[in-house]
Amino acid sequence: MTPQELCDKHEIAELIYRYATSVDTKDWERMASVFTEDAYLDYSSVGYPPGSRDDVLALLQKALDQLPMTQHFVTNIEVDLDGDRARVRAMFYNPMRLPGMSELTYCGGNYHHEVMRTDDGWKSCRLTEESLWFSNHPDPAKA
């Protein structure tokens, strides 16, 4: 692995961490900066319609601003570099407090990003969240 590839992988991992931190701090402007302007986001595994960065982030903001607490742990980041593009798979574990619930709800799965090098550094141009499980979810259909 070349020094440039090591730097690229580190910068991409930082991008994924910035994504998770932006969600938990509800910093929607910073969250938008993780993605290209024309990015496609797909959270259909948790019931949101896929679409453009701005449309999907508006839906997420409305939903997540109601949650008193979320904390995304992101790990096992795998980066498959191909020049100025890469495919990324990162596992997530997310404890959260849902409105009106005294106990925490938990979920886990994978983030699948397609990223590209831009003049502003690495950015995600496509994200698919693959939710694999929920625990203590008030909606039995999502448990």
N, CA, C and O of each residue as an XYZ file, in Angstrom:
572
protein
N       0.851     -1.177      0.000
C       0.000      0.000      0.000
C       0.900      1.245      0.000
O       1.876      1.324      0.746
N       0.551      2.196     -0.842
C       1.357      3.410     -0.963
C       1.009      4.394      0.154
O      -0.054      4.282      0.766
N       1.893      5.354      0.425
C       1.565      6.390      1.413
C       0.278      7.150      1.054
O      -0.496      7.513      1.940
N       0.050      7.392     -0.252
C      -1.176      8.095     -0.667
C      -2.411      7.266     -0.339
O      -3.411      7.809      0.131
N      -2.356      5.960     -0.579
C      -3.491      5.090     -0.266
C      -3.768      5.073      1.239
O      -4.925      5.067      1.660
N      -2.714      5.066      2.039
C      -2.902      5.134      3.495
C      -3.581      6.439      3.900
O      -4.499      6.445      4.720
N      -3.119      7.541      3.316
C      -3.741      8.845      3.607
C      -5.195      8.862      3.164
O      -6.061      9.344      3.894
N      -5.469      8.336      1.966
C      -6.848      8.307      1.463
C      -7.743      7.504      2.399
O      -8.841      7.948      2.737
N      -7.291      6.342      2.817
C      -8.104      5.507      3.713
C      -8.353      6.211      5.041
O      -9.453      6.130      5.589
N      -7.359      6.888      5.555
C      -7.539      7.637      6.807
C      -8.553      8.767      6.612
O      -9.437      8.951      7.448
N      -8.436      9.514      5.533
C      -9.360     10.622      5.281
C     -10.793     10.113      5.090
O     -11.746     10.758      5.526
N     -10.938      8.968      4.445
C     -12.274      8.393      4.255
C     -12.856      7.944      5.587
O     -14.042      8.153      5.843
N     -12.041      7.329      6.440
C     -12.514      6.941      7.774
C     -12.958      8.177      8.554
O     -13.983      8.140      9.235
N     -12.203      9.267      8.462
C     -12.576     10.520      9.131
C     -13.912     11.035      8.604
O     -14.715     11.566      9.371
N     -14.155     10.886      7.315
C     -15.432     11.285      6.719
C     -16.585     10.493      7.349
O     -17.626     11.064      7.676
N     -16.401      9.198      7.515
C     -17.438      8.343      8.102
C     -17.673      8.726      9.560
O     -18.818      8.760     10.011
N     -16.615      9.011     10.293
C     -16.769      9.455     11.689
C     -17.487     10.806     11.757
O     -18.317     11.027     12.639
N     -17.165     11.710     10.822
C     -17.827     13.023     10.794
C     -19.324     12.858     10.521
O     -20.150     13.576     11.084
N     -19.656     11.920      9.665
C     -21.064     11.610      9.402
C     -21.765     11.226     10.710
O     -22.799     11.802     11.048
N     -21.212     10.264     11.441
C     -21.846      9.779     12.672
C     -21.940     10.884     13.733
O     -22.970     11.029     14.392
N     -20.887     11.643     13.892
C     -20.900     12.722     14.885
C     -21.917     13.790     14.508
O     -22.587     14.339     15.382
N     -22.040     14.089     13.233
C     -23.005     15.096     12.784
C     -24.435     14.678     13.094
O     -25.256     15.509     13.483
N     -24.736     13.390     12.921
C     -26.070     12.896     13.263
C     -26.340     13.101     14.747
O     -27.384     13.631     15.125
N     -25.389     12.676     15.595
C     -25.615     12.707     17.040
C     -25.641     14.113     17.619
O     -26.336     14.365     18.604
N     -24.888     15.034     17.018
C     -24.908     16.418     17.486
C     -25.999     17.233     16.796
O     -26.226     18.400     17.117
N     -26.671     16.584     15.837
C     -27.740     17.235     15.066
C     -27.226     18.497     14.362
O     -27.909     19.519     14.293
N     -26.004     18.386     13.846
C     -25.382     19.466     13.092
C     -25.646     19.190     11.608
O     -24.834     18.569     10.922
N     -26.787     19.658     11.136
C     -27.264     19.302      9.798
C     -26.453     19.948      8.696
O     -26.336     19.381      7.609
N     -25.892     21.119      8.946
C     -25.031     21.756      7.948
C     -23.743     20.938      7.778
O     -23.288     20.702      6.659
N     -23.174     20.517      8.892
C     -21.974     19.671      8.833
C     -22.303     18.329      8.171
O     -21.511     17.794      7.396
N     -23.476     17.802      8.490
C     -23.909     16.540      7.891
C     -23.981     16.673      6.368
O     -23.521     15.790      5.644
N     -24.551     17.764      5.889
C     -24.645     17.974      4.438
C     -23.253     18.030      3.806
O     -23.074     17.613      2.662
N     -22.265     18.546      4.550
C     -20.907     18.676      4.003
C     -20.214     17.330      3.808
O     -19.187     17.258      3.133
N     -20.758     16.275      4.384
C     -20.207     14.930      4.194
C     -20.469     14.446      2.772
O     -19.737     13.603      2.254
N     -21.513     14.979      2.144
C     -21.998     14.480      0.857
C     -21.751     15.475     -0.270
O     -21.635     16.680     -0.042
N     -21.672     14.956     -1.477
C     -21.681     15.823     -2.651
C     -23.084     16.429     -2.774
O     -24.049     15.894     -2.228
N     -23.184     17.538     -3.490
C     -24.490     18.192     -3.634
C     -25.511     17.295     -4.324
O     -26.706     17.387     -4.046
N     -25.049     16.435     -5.215
C     -25.967     15.571     -5.957
C     -26.026     14.147     -5.389
O     -26.430     13.215     -6.084
N     -25.627     13.987     -4.142
C     -25.599     12.654     -3.521
C     -26.996     12.042     -3.444
O     -28.006     12.740     -3.363
N     -27.009     10.720     -3.473
C     -28.237      9.929     -3.359
C     -28.164      9.182     -2.036
O     -27.193      8.470     -1.780
N     -29.189      9.336     -1.187
C     -29.225      8.706      0.125
C     -30.396      7.743      0.198
O     -31.507      8.063     -0.223
N     -30.135      6.564      0.736
C     -31.159      5.521      0.817
C     -31.217      4.961      2.237
O     -30.368      4.175      2.655
N     -32.239      5.390      2.954
C     -32.524      4.880      4.296
C     -33.809      4.056      4.266
O     -34.537      4.006      5.258
N     -34.088      3.418      3.149
C     -35.341      2.678      3.025
C     -35.416      1.500      3.999
O     -36.514      1.033      4.302
N     -34.286      1.012      4.491
C     -34.322     -0.098      5.443
C     -34.927      0.317      6.783
O     -35.270     -0.537      7.601
N     -35.058      1.626      7.008
C     -35.735      2.113      8.221
C     -36.978      2.932      7.864
O     -37.494      3.680      8.694
N     -37.453      2.786      6.629
C     -38.745      3.343      6.275
C     -38.761      4.710      5.624
O     -39.838      5.270      5.420
N     -37.598      5.275      5.287
C     -37.577      6.572      4.620
C     -37.419      6.381      3.117
O     -36.696      5.486      2.680
N     -38.086      7.211      2.323
C     -37.918      7.082      0.874
C     -36.519      7.561      0.465
O     -36.040      8.576      0.969
N     -35.871      6.836     -0.442
C     -34.565      7.295     -0.919
C     -34.719      8.533     -1.787
O     -35.781      8.797     -2.351
N     -33.626      9.286     -1.876
C     -33.695     10.478     -2.707
C     -32.452     11.328     -2.620
O     -31.375     10.857     -2.255
N     -32.621     12.590     -2.962
C     -31.501     13.530     -3.004
C     -31.018     13.857     -1.591
O     -31.745     13.696     -0.611
N     -29.785     14.314     -1.518
C     -29.191     14.694     -0.229
C     -30.099     15.637      0.544
O     -30.428     15.369      1.699
N     -30.505     16.727     -0.072
C     -31.258     17.746      0.657
C     -32.635     17.242      1.086
O     -33.076     17.525      2.199
N     -33.320     16.493      0.208
C     -34.645     15.980      0.558
C     -34.574     14.983      1.708
O     -35.368     15.052      2.647
N     -33.621     14.058      1.633
C     -33.529     13.027      2.670
C     -33.028     13.615      3.980
O     -33.518     13.241      5.045
N     -32.065     14.526      3.925
C     -31.582     15.138      5.170
C     -32.675     15.960      5.848
O     -32.713     16.035      7.076
N     -33.551     16.571      5.079
C     -34.679     17.299      5.673
C     -35.596     16.339      6.429
O     -36.070     16.661      7.518
N     -35.847     15.168      5.859
C     -36.665     14.159      6.553
C     -35.973     13.661      7.818
O     -36.603     13.528      8.867
N     -34.686     13.388      7.714
C     -33.936     12.918      8.884
C     -33.921     13.967      9.985
O     -34.097     13.646     11.160
N     -33.711     15.214      9.605
C     -33.682     16.279     10.599
C     -35.009     16.346     11.350
O     -35.030     16.442     12.577
N     -36.094     16.296     10.622
C     -37.419     16.357     11.249
C     -37.608     15.193     12.225
O     -38.129     15.383     13.324
N     -37.189     13.997     11.829
C     -37.359     12.810     12.668
C     -36.383     12.802     13.844
O     -36.788     12.572     14.984
N     -35.124     13.048     13.580
C     -34.109     12.912     14.623
C     -34.108     14.060     15.620
O     -33.672     13.890     16.759
N     -34.593     15.228     15.206
C     -34.690     16.332     16.167
C     -35.665     16.012     17.300
O     -35.630     16.668     18.340
N     -36.525     15.023     17.117
C     -37.476     14.617     18.153
C     -36.855     13.634     19.155
O     -37.420     13.404     20.224
N     -35.713     13.063     18.821
C     -35.085     12.082     19.694
C     -34.203     12.780     20.720
O     -33.323     13.562     20.359
N     -34.438     12.497     22.003
C     -33.615     13.135     23.030
C     -32.146     12.726     22.970
O     -31.276     13.493     23.384
N     -31.855     11.513     22.454
C     -30.475     11.055     22.464
C     -30.262      9.982     21.400
O     -31.065      9.060     21.255
N     -29.164     10.122     20.661
C     -28.653      9.052     19.798
C     -27.139      9.047     19.970
O     -26.534     10.076     20.271
N     -26.543      7.894     19.779
C     -25.081      7.802     19.824
C     -24.650      6.704     18.863
O     -24.870      5.520     19.115
N     -24.040      7.108     17.773
C     -23.628      6.165     16.737
C     -22.174      5.739     16.958
O     -21.268      6.572     16.986
N     -21.973      4.453     17.110
C     -20.638      3.879     17.156
C     -20.392      3.268     15.782
O     -21.160      2.415     15.336
N     -19.333      3.696     15.112
C     -19.021      3.209     13.780
C     -17.676      2.492     13.855
O     -16.710      3.007     14.418
N     -17.636      1.295     13.276
C     -16.430      0.481     13.376
C     -16.280     -0.397     12.136
O     -17.120     -0.370     11.236
N     -15.215     -1.164     12.104
C     -14.954     -2.114     11.018
C     -15.090     -1.441      9.651
O     -15.759     -1.956      8.756
N     -14.451     -0.296      9.509
C     -14.523      0.448      8.251
C     -13.624     -0.236      7.225
O     -12.415     -0.362      7.419
N     -14.238     -0.670      6.139
C     -13.511     -1.295      5.031
C     -13.578     -0.364      3.834
O     -14.661      0.041      3.410
N     -12.417     -0.029      3.293
C     -12.330      0.899      2.166
C     -11.706      0.178      0.982
O     -10.584     -0.321      1.063
N     -12.444      0.132     -0.115
C     -11.956     -0.464     -1.357
C     -11.656      0.681     -2.325
O     -12.545      1.171     -3.021
N     -10.389      1.098     -2.356
C      -9.979      2.240     -3.177
C      -9.883      1.870     -4.649
O      -9.470      0.769     -5.013
N     -10.280      2.830     -5.485
C     -10.132      2.695     -6.934
C      -9.842      4.088     -7.482
O     -10.732      4.747     -8.019
N      -8.602      4.531     -7.345
C      -8.222      5.871     -7.789
C      -8.893      6.943     -6.962
O      -8.704      7.006     -5.747
N      -9.680      7.794     -7.615
C     -10.370      8.900     -6.944
C     -11.760      8.524     -6.458
O     -12.565      9.392     -6.120
N     -12.036      7.229     -6.425
C     -13.321      6.730     -5.934
C     -13.055      5.573     -4.984
O     -11.982      4.970     -5.002
N     -14.051      5.273     -4.152
C     -13.917      4.133     -3.246
C     -15.298      3.671     -2.814
O     -16.259      4.440     -2.780
N     -15.361      2.401     -2.489
C     -16.555      1.820     -1.859
C     -16.198      1.578     -0.398
O     -15.113      1.094     -0.077
N     -17.134      1.923      0.475
C     -16.884      1.832      1.907
C     -18.016      1.060      2.567
O     -19.191      1.291      2.280
N     -17.653      0.150      3.447
C     -18.620     -0.539      4.302
C     -18.190     -0.292      5.732
O     -17.041     -0.542      6.094
N     -19.112      0.200      6.546
C     -18.833      0.466      7.949
C     -19.996     -0.044      8.790
O     -21.160      0.206      8.478
N     -19.669     -0.759      9.852
C     -20.706     -1.269     10.748
C     -21.110     -0.170     11.740
O     -20.286      0.652     12.139
N     -22.390     -0.170     12.130
C     -22.824      0.787     13.145
C     -23.630      0.093     14.242
O     -24.288     -0.925     14.026
N     -23.544      0.686     15.410
C     -24.327      0.294     16.582
C     -24.854      1.598     17.157
O     -24.083      2.521     17.419
N     -26.175      1.677     17.355
C     -26.789      2.951     17.722
C     -27.792      2.807     18.858
O     -28.949      2.458     18.624
N     -27.353      3.075     20.096
C     -28.340      3.224     21.161
C     -29.016      4.592     21.019
O     -28.374      5.581     20.666
N     -30.314      4.627     21.299
C     -31.046      5.891     21.188
C     -32.206      5.904     22.179
O     -32.705      4.859     22.597
N     -32.615      7.100     22.537
C     -33.796      7.251     23.369
C     -34.899      7.808     22.484
O     -34.776      8.897     21.924
N     -35.971      7.049     22.368
C     -37.106      7.484     21.563
C     -38.063      8.292     22.428
O     -38.144      8.063     23.635
N     -38.780      9.223     21.840
C     -39.711     10.049     22.608
C     -40.708      9.183     23.385
O     -41.289      8.244     22.840
N     -40.892      9.508     24.646
C     -41.879      8.831     25.477
C     -41.434      7.494     26.031
O     -42.203      6.844     26.740
N     -40.222      7.061     25.733
C     -39.737      5.776     26.244
C     -38.689      6.014     27.327
O     -37.816      6.869     27.180
N     -38.781      5.255     28.411
C     -37.801      5.394     29.478
C     -36.563      4.537     29.233
O     -35.476      4.871     29.704
N     -36.717      3.433     28.497
C     -35.581      2.562     28.207
C     -35.015      2.881     26.821
O     -35.705      3.415     25.953
N     -33.768      2.544     26.648
C     -33.125      2.777     25.364
C     -33.578      1.765     24.318
O     -33.929      0.629     24.637
N     -33.562      2.198     23.081
C     -33.751      1.344     21.921
C     -32.384      1.241     21.247
O     -31.590      2.180     21.281
N     -32.125      0.093     20.639
C     -30.834     -0.142     19.997
C     -31.059     -0.645     18.577
O     -32.036     -1.338     18.294
N     -30.144     -0.286     17.700
C     -30.175     -0.850     16.355
C     -28.748     -1.003     15.855
O     -27.814     -0.408     16.393
N     -28.603     -1.805     14.823
C     -27.283     -2.013     14.247
C     -27.390     -2.413     12.798
O     -28.440     -2.852     12.330
N     -26.290     -2.254     12.097
C     -26.256     -2.615     10.689
C     -25.000     -2.119     10.021
O     -23.945     -2.015     10.646
N     -25.121     -1.814      8.746
C     -23.988     -1.375      7.935
C     -24.342     -0.116      7.153
O     -25.472      0.066      6.699
N     -23.341      0.742      7.012
C     -23.416      1.853      6.077
C     -22.612      1.464      4.850
O     -21.481      0.991      4.961
N     -23.198      1.665      3.686
C     -22.506      1.423      2.425
C     -22.397      2.771      1.711
O     -23.387      3.310      1.216
N     -21.195      3.295      1.669
C     -20.937      4.577      1.008
C     -20.181      4.357     -0.282
O     -19.327      3.475     -0.374
N     -20.499      5.160     -1.274
C     -19.649      5.336     -2.440
C     -19.101      6.743     -2.302
O     -19.858      7.712     -2.240
N     -17.779      6.852     -2.253
C     -17.146      8.149     -2.019
C     -16.264      8.514     -3.206
O     -15.838      7.665     -3.988
N     -16.012      9.812     -3.302
C     -15.162     10.304     -4.384
C     -14.304     11.464     -3.881
O     -14.702     12.214     -2.990
N     -13.136     11.590     -4.468
C     -12.254     12.705     -4.138
C     -12.786     13.951     -4.842
O     -13.050     13.922     -6.044
N     -12.941     15.028     -4.107
C     -13.386     16.302     -4.677
C     -12.339     17.365     -4.358
O     -11.362     17.082     -3.665
N     -12.533     18.568     -4.848
C     -11.627     19.673     -4.515
C     -11.654     19.974     -3.019
O     -10.713     20.563     -2.487
N     -12.730     19.573     -2.338
C     -12.876     19.788     -0.895
C     -12.571     18.531     -0.090
O     -12.945     18.441      1.079
N     -11.900     17.564     -0.699
C     -11.581     16.317     -0.012
C     -12.584     15.228     -0.380
O     -13.404     15.400     -1.281
N     -12.504     14.114      0.327
C     -13.395     12.984      0.064
C     -14.808     13.312      0.497
O     -15.021     13.904      1.555
N     -15.779     12.925     -0.328
C     -17.199     13.126     -0.019
C     -17.963     11.891     -0.459
O     -17.558     11.184     -1.382
N     -19.069     11.645      0.213
C     -19.939     10.538     -0.146
C     -20.902     10.999     -1.232
O     -21.556     12.034     -1.098
N     -20.983     10.220     -2.309
C     -21.932     10.542     -3.372
C     -23.131      9.588     -3.343
O     -24.119      9.801     -4.045
N     -23.033      8.539     -2.526
C     -24.148      7.605     -2.379
C     -24.010      6.908     -1.027
O     -22.934      6.438     -0.658
N     -25.120      6.853     -0.303
C     -25.166      6.145      0.978
C     -26.396      5.253      0.999
O     -27.505      5.686      0.685
N     -26.180      4.017      1.371
C     -27.280      3.101      1.643
C     -27.099      2.587      3.063
O     -26.086      1.966      3.384
N     -28.088      2.850      3.912
C     -28.060      2.287      5.262
C     -28.722      0.914      5.204
O     -29.829      0.764      4.687
N     -28.033     -0.071      5.735
C     -28.553     -1.433      5.807
C     -28.800     -1.752      7.281
O     -27.911     -2.254      7.970
N     -29.997     -1.462      7.756
C     -30.336     -1.786      9.143
C     -30.586     -3.278      9.237
O     -31.370     -3.834      8.467
N     -29.923     -3.924     10.178
C     -30.029     -5.369     10.304
C     -30.869     -5.810     11.494
O     -31.449     -6.895     11.469
N     -30.944     -4.981     12.541
C     -31.710     -5.394     13.711
C     -32.084     -4.187     14.581
O     -31.411     -3.157     14.571
N     -33.161     -4.347     15.319
C     -33.615     -3.401     16.342
C     -33.881     -4.169     17.623
O     -34.284     -5.332     17.584
N     -33.662     -3.537     18.731
C     -33.989     -4.113     20.032
C     -34.756     -3.062     20.835
O     -34.363     -1.897     20.898
N     -35.846     -3.495     21.439
C     -36.694     -2.617     22.249
C     -37.311     -1.486     21.434
O     -37.396     -0.350     21.901
N     -37.731     -1.795     20.239
C     -38.386     -0.806     19.385
C     -39.890     -0.858     19.665
O     -40.466     -1.944     19.739
N     -40.531      0.305     19.820
C     -41.966      0.309     20.143
C     -42.855     -0.198     19.008
O     -44.004     -0.572     19.241
N     -42.333     -0.211     17.788
C     -43.092     -0.703     16.633
C     -42.659     -2.146     16.371
O     -41.565     -2.362     15.850
N     -43.476     -3.129     16.713
C     -43.075     -4.539     16.553
C     -42.666     -4.901     15.132
O     -41.909     -5.851     14.935
N     -43.150     -4.167     14.145
C     -42.783     -4.461     12.758
C     -41.314     -4.150     12.500
O     -40.733     -4.676     11.551
N     -40.703     -3.302     13.329
C     -39.317     -2.921     13.137
C     -38.377     -3.641     14.109
O     -37.167     -3.418     14.074
N     -38.908     -4.480     14.953
C     -38.056     -5.164     15.941
C     -37.368     -6.359     15.317
O     -36.612     -7.058     15.992
